[in-house]
Amino acid sequence: MSSRVLLHIGYGTFALASRAVDLTAGRDVAALDALAAAQAETGRFAEAITTARRATEQAAAQGRETQAKAIGERLASYQRGEPFRTPR
């Protein structure tokens, strides 16, 4: 897929994830995780790092250590300036 197509998909995902975070008042870990991924995909790494940290903290506070660890791994990629993409 071209980078232009990925960027277009990223902006669509960003809009949907932002809405999900708004609808859940920022309390849904999966919505925060999706928003962080979309932020990184669209080059907003500083925002992605902040959002992923928030998601990690919330997951840990809810006792969801496996999810917190997975988000933490994605956070590390955002800190390197790399978006998260699932392997094919």
PyMOL commands that set and color helices and strands:
alter all, ss='L'
color gray80, all
select helices_A, chain A and resi 3-23+29-41+45-61+65-79
alter helices_A, ss='H'
color red, helices_A
deselect
rebuild
show_as cartoon
